[in-house]
């Protein structure tokens, strides 16, 4: 096993995102993109909350009050991020320019379309695989 593959395995933590009665998606959180934010979120898992879909993303309020960490102002479809302004985990079903900088914390790897048709208040569960 190469060093970069080992590094990938240590930094990428597989997760399952379940939207109750709608389906599930798989993805990962990446310690390298925002180490402090990802570590805090990992300690919270499983997260069992309700969704708040907005223009271009779905958010889940966290209550961790973190600042920006390697902030981005554009995201690609599938990005999982922490949005300091809203104190929320956000999932972007399509390429988007967020309202304010975000911390990229991971990616959705399959079933991304699940997040493009959610209603406000859908129950969502995020946990390690």
C-alpha positions in Angstrom: 0.0 0.0 0.0 1.4 3.4 -1.0 1.9 6.2 1.4 -0.7 8.5 -0.2 -3.3 5.7 -0.1 -2.5 5.1 3.6 -2.8 8.9 4.2 -6.1 8.9 2.4 -7.5 6.1 4.6 -6.4 7.9 7.8 -7.8 11.3 6.7 -11.1 10.2 5.1 -13.7 8.9 7.5 -16.6 7.1 5.7 -20.1 8.3 6.6 -23.7 7.3 5.8 -26.3 10.1 5.5 -29.9 8.8 5.9 -32.9 10.9 5.1 -35.7 9.0 6.9 -38.3 7.7 4.4 -36.4 9.1 1.4 -33.1 7.2 1.1 -29.4 7.2 2.0 -26.2 8.4 0.6 -22.6 7.6 1.3 -19.7 9.9 1.6 -16.8 10.9 3.8 -15.5 13.5 6.1 -11.9 14.6 5.4 -9.6 15.6 8.3 -7.2 17.4 5.9 -9.6 20.0 4.6 -10.6 21.4 8.0 -9.1 19.4 10.8 -10.5 21.2 13.8 -14.0 21.4 12.4 -14.0 17.7 11.2 -12.8 16.5 14.6 -15.5 18.4 16.5 -18.2 17.0 14.1 -16.8 13.4 14.4 -17.3 13.7 18.2 -20.9 14.6 17.7 -21.8 11.6 15.5 -24.4 10.3 15.1 -26.1 13.6 14.3 -29.9 13.1 14.3 -31.6 16.4 13.2 -33.9 18.0 10.7 -33.0 19.6 7.3 -33.4 23.2 6.3 -33.2 23.3 2.5 -32.2 26.7 1.0 -31.1 28.0 -2.3 -28.4 25.7 -3.5 -27.9 23.6 -0.4 -29.4 21.6 2.5 -28.3 22.6 6.0 -28.4 20.9 9.4 -27.8 23.2 12.4 -24.9 22.0 14.6 -24.3 24.4 17.5 -20.5 24.1 17.4 -19.7 27.8 16.7 -16.5 27.4 14.7 -14.8 30.0 12.6 -13.5 29.6 9.1 -10.8 27.1 8.5 -9.2 27.0 5.0 -12.3 28.8 3.7 -13.8 28.4 0.2 -16.1 30.7 -1.7 -17.1 28.2 -4.5 -18.1 24.6 -4.1 -18.6 21.7 -6.4 -21.7 19.4 -6.4 -21.3 16.8 -3.7 -19.4 19.1 -1.3 -20.2 18.6 2.4 -19.2 21.8 4.3 -19.4 23.6 7.6 -20.9 27.1 7.2 -19.7 29.3 10.1 -22.3 32.0 9.4 -25.2 29.6 10.1 -23.3 27.2 12.4 -24.5 24.4 10.1 -23.3 21.4 8.2 -24.3 22.0 4.6 -24.6 19.6 1.6 -24.4 21.1 -1.9 -26.3 19.1 -4.6 -24.9 21.3 -7.4 -22.0 23.6 -8.1 -22.7 26.8 -6.0 -21.3 30.0 -4.8 -22.2 30.2 -1.1 -23.4 33.4 0.5 -20.3 33.5 2.7 -17.1 31.4 3.0 -17.5 27.8 4.0 -15.1 25.1 5.4 -15.1 22.1 3.1 -15.3 19.0 5.4 -16.1 16.2 3.0 -18.0 14.9 0.0 -21.1 12.9 -0.9 -20.0 10.0 -3.1 -23.3 8.5 -4.2 -27.0 9.3 -4.4 -26.4 13.1 -4.5 -29.8 13.6 -6.1 -31.4 12.7 -2.7 -30.5 16.3 -1.5 -31.9 18.2 -4.4 -35.5 17.5 -3.6 -35.7 17.6 0.2 -38.4 19.5 2.1 -37.8 21.5 5.2 -38.0 19.4 8.4 -37.0 16.1 6.8 -35.3 13.9 9.5 -31.6 13.3 8.7 -29.1 11.0 10.4 -25.4 11.3 9.8 -23.2 8.5 11.2 -19.9 6.7 10.6 -20.0 3.6 8.4 
